Amino acid sequence: MIDPKVSGNLSRMAFGHATSQIIYAAVRLGVPEALADGPLATGELARAVDCDPDGLTRLVRALTVLGLLDEAAPGRFALAEPGRLLCAGHPRSIRASVLLLGDPVTWRAWGALTEGVRTGGAAFDQAHGRPLFDHLADDPELSGLFNAAMGEGTGWTAREVPRAYDFTGARTVVDIGGGNGTLLAAVLRSAPDARGVLFDSAQGSAAAAETFRAAGLAPDRWSIEAGDFFQAVPRGDVLLVKGILHDWDDERCAALLRNCRTAIAPDGRLLVVEPVLPDRLDAQEAAGVVMSDIAMLVYTGGRERSRAEFRALLADGGFRLLDVTRRLATTPVRILVAAPD
């Protein structure tokens, strides 16, 4: 006889799509922001977010059983601590990530996972007829949301990277595909004698200058260059590649790495900041990286890689793997340290 706990857990997993859309709807309607200053009765909340009172009450009940809201008094609701992460101003906000995951474009891509698995190709391409990054180039609103979500994810690891790797002595740090500059800003704060170059598309790096200014970095310590990292990358003695290789197949990754090999100083270091698949699966240890691997199959057709796969990939690009750090904080991310071969 099947343990009811087992069937209950499976049921919760199967209905995960409903949970995701409940949270997306709450963020899209502005429920967390409306409750940020204190509890409201459902009628007051409905007026604040311009919703039907009955429909909103049903959503609020669902958010409460999910642990994102608390019923402070009968019919009066407040943000629970986890719910505060859905507000834009929270230092560990996941608001943009929730909006990206729940967006109809993304939602449709996940609906094509079966075909992605069947063919081995990106589910996004199956759903939309073209690659994710081509779609983003024609959709400024979704592109901005994508960049904001990537910035949230980088914020979680940016504080940890300078703790895990000593940037003392670095002269020019180049952050390849560095987005809004969150990671490079953290690195430059930890290495006051270093200068930084953020390299990304013009669209991807649009918010970087503001990030550097907000971090208090002098204008002569940073610059922003736009370009295509499959063509060439700026020169430096420390090259950062965070969350880039897992977007692409081995052939494209090797092309990028060869460009890094051309640009890096002879005594330089390449830092690849990505999840690393464990040699043996452990449900708790491997959950984050395995789910990220499935997400790569959906979005880009890329993949997460094991230490051995990274070593081979780096060798293809002209580097030798020197070290792999422990996981950064509670993330599945590690730093792979490589030197030019």
ZADOKE-83197 format. One record per residue (C-alpha): residue number from 1; x, y, z. Coordinates in steps of 0.02 Angstrom, whole numbers, plus 50000, padded with zeros to 5 digits. Example, Ala and Ser with C-alpha at 12.3 -4.5 7.8 and 13.67 -1.06 7.14 Angstrom:
BEGIN
   pos    east   north      up
     1   50615   49775   50390
     2   50684   49947   50357
//
This chain:
BEGIN
   pos    east   north      up
     1   50000   50000   50000
     2   50067   50173   49953
     3   50106   50288   50098
     4   49987   50439   50092
     5   50138   50552   50118
     6   50214   50484   49956
     7   50057   50516   49855
     8   50037   50687   49937
     9   50214   50737   49890
    10   50189   50677   49712
    11   50026   50773   49700
    12   50111   50933   49759
    13   50246   50910   49628
    14   50118   50879   49490
    15   50024   51036   49539
    16   50183   51141   49545
    17   50124   51235   49390
    18   49975   51299   49490
    19   50086   51360   49632
    20   50197   51451   49507
    21   50049   51540   49427
    22   49974   51587   49596
    23   50136   51675   49643
    24   50152   51752   49470
    25   49975   51820   49478
    26   50007   51896   49649
    27   50164   51985   49590
    28   50086   52040   49425
    29   49936   52114   49516
    30   50046   52203   49644
    31   49985   52111   49800
    32   50154   52103   49891
    33   50189   52288   49859
    34   50015   52336   49920
    35   50045   52243   50084
    36   50224   52303   50108
    37   50175   52439   50233
    38   50060   52331   50338
    39   49905   52218   50339
    40   49746   52258   50244
    41   49572   52188   50242
    42   49531   52096   50082
    43   49413   52235   50026
    44   49548   52367   50051
    45   49674   52258   49960
    46   49554   52230   49816
    47   49535   52418   49794
    48   49723   52444   49807
    49   49761   52322   49666
    50   49600   52354   49567
    51   49534   52176   49574
    52   49368   52089   49597
    53   49351   52064   49787
    54   49295   51882   49774
    55   49431   51834   49651
    56   49563   51920   49756
    57   49501   51837   49916
    58   49525   51668   49836
    59   49701   51713   49779
    60   49744   51780   49952
    61   49686   51618   50033
    62   49800   51520   49916
    63   49947   51634   49955
    64   49914   51609   50141
    65   49917   51419   50134
    66   50078   51433   50033
    67   50154   51530   50177
    68   50177   51694   50083
    69   50041   51788   50179
    70   49980   51781   50360
    71   49800   51807   50416
    72   49834   51941   50547
    73   49649   51945   50597
    74   49494   51870   50517
    75   49486   51937   50339
    76   49643   52043   50363
    77   49807   51989   50284
    78   49991   52035   50299
    79   50150   51986   50209
    80   50238   51837   50288
    81   50428   51846   50287
    82   50448   51739   50129
    83   50320   51850   50042
    84   50433   52001   50065
    85   50554   51925   49939
    86   50421   51962   49808
    87   50441   52150   49834
    88   50559   52244   49719
    89   50654   52332   49859
    90   50703   52176   49957
    91   50892   52141   49950
    92   50856   51959   49903
    93   50706   51996   49794
    94   50652   51865   49667
    95   50514   51974   49594
    96   50588   51985   49419
    97   50625   51798   49417
    98   50444   51758   49463
    99   50380   51873   49326
   100   50499   51795   49198
   101   50451   51617   49244
   102   50265   51655   49239
   103   50268   51759   49079
   104   50165   51679   48939
   105   50319   51668   48827
   106   50418   51572   48958
   107   50265   51472   49012
   108   50238   51412   48834
   109   50421   51357   48821
   110   50405   51246   48975
   111   50249   51172   48895
   112   50362   51109   48754
   113   50479   51014   48871
   114   50417   50846   48808
   115   50474   50888   48631
   116   50637   50959   48698
   117   50674   50794   48784
   118   50618   50694   48631
   119   50730   50789   48512
   120   50869   50849   48628
   121   50843   51027   48565
   122   50789   51184   48657
   123   50605   51178   48705
   124   50597   51367   48679
   125   50639   51343   48495
   126   50504   51209   48482
   127   50375   51326   48558
   128   50420   51488   48471
   129   50510   51437   48312
   130   50671   51529   48354
   131   50803   51536   48493
   132   50775   51629   48657
   133   50906   51763   48625
   134   50835   51802   48452
   135   50664   51822   48532
   136   50733   51937   48668
   137   50815   52048   48537
   138   50641   52085   48466
   139   50550   52100   48633
   140   50623   52244   48736
   141   50501   52220   48880
   142   50540   52035   48901
   143   50725   52071   48875
   144   50722   52197   49017
   145   50634   52071   49127
   146   50760   51937   49080
   147   50907   52052   49122
   148   50827   52099   49288
   149   50800   51916   49332
   150   50980   51875   49288
   151   51034   52021   49397
   152   50937   51950   49544
   153   51024   51783   49524
   154   51194   51867   49511
   155   51160   51968   49669
   156   51149   51808   49769
   157   51322   51752   49716
   158   51413   51918   49690
   159   51445   51940   49876
   160   51519   51765   49887
   161   51637   51768   49737
   162   51765   51888   49816
   163   51760   51782   49975
   164   51795   51622   49879
   165   51931   51692   49765
   166   52065   51819   49810
   167   52072   51957   49678
   168   52222   52042   49761
   169   52349   52084   49627
   170   52223   52084   49484
   171   52257   52223   49360
   172   52114   52217   49235
   173   51960   52111   49271
   174   51850   52079   49120
   175   51673   52019   49155
   176   51614   51933   48996
   177   51426   51939   48977
   178   51422   52038   49139
   179   51246   52109   49121
   180   51205   52248   49243
   181   51377   52244   49324
   182   51327   52173   49494
   183   51466   52043   49498
   184   51603   52157   49430
   185   51557   52294   49554
   186   51576   52171   49699
   187   51744   52112   49631
   188   51810   52290   49610
   189   51758   52335   49787
   190   51862   52188   49849
   191   52014   52236   49744
   192   52040   52424   49756
   193   52192   52424   49641
   194   52103   52335   49498
   195   52013   52409   49350
   196   51861   52326   49273
   197   51790   52305   49098
   198   51610   52248   49077
   199   51582   52164   48909
   200   51407   52125   48848
   201   51283   52174   48714
   202   51224   52355   48720
   203   51054   52294   48777
   204   51124   52176   48908
   205   51238   52307   48987
   206   51113   52452   48984
   207   51100   52463   49174
   208   51284   52432   49214
   209   51341   52613   49227
   210   51210   52649   49360
   211   51265   52493   49456
   212   51445   52553   49459
   213   51397   52728   49512
   214   51283   52661   49650
   215   51428   52554   49712
   216   51534   52711   49732
   217   51664   52658   49603
   218   51764   52800   49527
   219   51735   52823   49339
   220   51917   52785   49299
   221   51901   52612   49377
   222   51775   52541   49254
   223   51722   52544   49073
   224   51586   52461   48970
   225   51616   52383   48800
   226   51481   52313   48686
   227   51512   52167   48572
   228   51490   51982   48532
   229   51594   51864   48638
   230   51591   51735   48498
   231   51693   51859   48394
   232   51818   51929   48521
   233   51833   51985   48702
   234   51931   52126   48786
   235   52105   52093   48853
   236   52137   52069   49039
   237   52231   51965   49167
   238   52072   51902   49254
   239   51927   51851   49143
   240   51758   51814   49225
   241   51631   51705   49137
   242   51477   51686   49247
   243   51322   51591   49192
   244   51372   51596   49009
   245   51442   51425   48961
   246   51288   51331   49018
   247   51186   51426   48887
   248   51279   51345   48743
   249   51334   51180   48667
   250   51515   51123   48675
   251   51561   51192   48504
   252   51502   51369   48544
   253   51581   51362   48717
   254   51748   51311   48643
   255   51739   51458   48522
   256   51709   51578   48667
   257   51848   51501   48769
   258   51971   51516   48624
   259   51930   51701   48616
   260   51967   51711   48802
   261   52132   51620   48773
   262   52180   51751   48643
   263   52135   51895   48760
   264   52206   51835   48925
   265   52376   51888   48993
   266   52509   51749   48999
   267   52500   51747   49190
   268   52311   51771   49192
   269   52168   51671   49264
   270   52000   51625   49190
   271   51860   51609   49319
   272   51708   51511   49263
   273   51565   51539   49387
   274   51433   51405   49359
   275   51346   51257   49440
   276   51442   51093   49429
   277   51353   50927   49412
   278   51409   50805   49549
   279   51485   50638   49499
   280   51351   50549   49599
   281   51174   50615   49620
   282   51116   50656   49794
   283   50938   50723   49800
   284   50977   50868   49917
   285   51152   50910   49855
   286   51110   50900   49670
   287   50935   50975   49665
   288   50986   51151   49616
   289   51106   51104   49477
   290   50993   50968   49406
   291   50844   51086   49397
   292   50955   51216   49316
   293   51009   51085   49189
   294   50827   51053   49141
   295   50799   51241   49128
   296   50944   51252   49004
   297   50860   51117   48899
   298   50702   51222   48898
   299   50777   51394   48866
   300   50933   51377   48760
   301   50977   51196   48725
   302   51131   51219   48835
   303   51177   51111   48985
   304   51258   51104   49156
   305   51421   51006   49160
   306   51522   50895   49276
   307   51699   50934   49331
   308   51767   50812   49201
   309   51662   50892   49064
   310   51723   51065   49113
   311   51903   51004   49112
   312   51884   50937   48935
   313   51792   51093   48876
   314   51925   51208   48949
   315   52063   51105   48867
   316   51974   51126   48700
   317   51981   51313   48727
   318   52166   51316   48774
   319   52153   51315   48965
   320   52197   51193   49104
   321   52086   51176   49256
   322   52178   51220   49416
   323   52045   51217   49550
   324   51859   51206   49587
   325   51796   51296   49742
   326   51661   51237   49860
   327   51483   51289   49823
   328   51451   51474   49853
   329   51337   51493   50005
   330   51171   51404   49975
   331   51184   51407   49785
   332   51241   51263   49672
   333   51371   51382   49597
   334   51559   51353   49606
   335   51711   51444   49537
   336   51818   51347   49416
   337   51992   51424   49409
   338   52089   51396   49247
   339   52255   51455   49175
   340   52307   51475   48993
   341   52390   51317   48929
//
